[in-house]
Amino acid sequence: MLRPLYRYVLLLHPPGFRRRFADEMLSIFDQAAAPKAECLLLLDGLCSVARQWCLRPEFWGDSVPEQKYVADGVPSFYSLEPYRPRTPAILHGMVLSVAFFWVVCYGIRYSWAHILHVRIPQVQVDTSSFAQFGQSQETTRFSPSLPQARPDHEPAVAPLLPLPMLGNRSTIRVAHLTNPAHEPLRAEESKVSPNRLSSSAPNIAPRIRSPLEDYIGTYMVHSPNGLRVCISAVGGHLVMEVDGQSKRVLIAVSKEMFMVVGKQQWIEFVRDRDGGNRSAVRQLRLVEAGRLLIAQRQ
Amino acid sequence: MKDDATSFLPLSPATLCILLSLAAQELHGYGIMQEVARQSEGAYRLGPGTLYDNLQKLLCRGLVEESRRPADDDPRRRYYRLTSLGREVLRAETARLESLVREARLRLQSVKPRRT
């Protein structure tokens, strides 16, 4: 009758003590024959509960490693110690982990928010020379210091001038394909006064080109009709305009192949080696419904 | 080893009784209680709470270790035995008690009752 009560008393012991000795204490209780002995054991159990909780705080956990034995009597080896850190240590570790995580996240956010600005000396943007004339073209220029003024029909292709600080073989090539604010016009080149060109020439000379500049220009089909194809750049896209037809946007399929939006037409730009590292576009091949038109660049 | 053993001295009566009961053979908890009662001729009885509280301390200090249980015994029982350190501590405590008893006998012999 007192056995369930004694079991309850055993459950009141600290976990480490209970796991290790409760079964054996219950077996001792089962061997007690007389009710008087059971009462004494119950009283002893109550005293043990008070002693363990009040006087043995160091044994509340699993302080004594439990030894395991295998069937042949050879003790097995522990791969890990049955160690459980204290609750305050776990809480402190949790707080430190959260703080460390927050610092790492803040550091990542800080690095994203601050873009490293690399300033290249002696490269100045001459914004006063930027102006728009009707149909804009994709030509980005830094400084009006061109070697010579070119006629309007000539494509805005200028040799890349080396940076003095980088040596003769170094060039800067930047393409602003989507920012309309950085779209100067090819036509404005002719409006730059020669005096200004000559005065600014000693200061700076690099010209930063757009890759679309290679294709911009006027192409003529040698036929009795004299069909003219104008390639320009608007909003970061090449635009084709054929005499008597509306403008069509070209979508790049490869470096040389372009697809005409809205029409079953393909355009291939053919480059001719000019003897140097660069190659210039000299020819345009327009493929439409199995018909091939070849236009030479003017 | 001897310095380590003397650091555990003096032992409490319950600890001394437990080590003494385990000196001859490996015993389980109930066997220790019976052996202590036998050695003291029933004058001193350990309860399970006191026994396992002391056993816990002895296990933690390395004076006692758990040994293999016979296969046909109650699986709830655990057997305990003395370690070499526990035996050394028991030997040191016995020597200390011997010197104490010797000193006590000398004191008692030096004070002889006077004949009137």
Interface residues (C-beta under 8 A of the other chain):
Chain A: F17 R20 F21 D23 E24 M25 L26 S27 I28 F29 Q31 L40 L41 D44 G45 C47 S48 R51 Q52 R56 F59 S63 V64 E66 Q67 Y69 G73
Chain B: H28 G29 Y30 M33 G47 P48 G49 T50 Y52 D53 L55 Q56 L59 C60 E65 E66 R68 R69 D74 R76 R77 R78
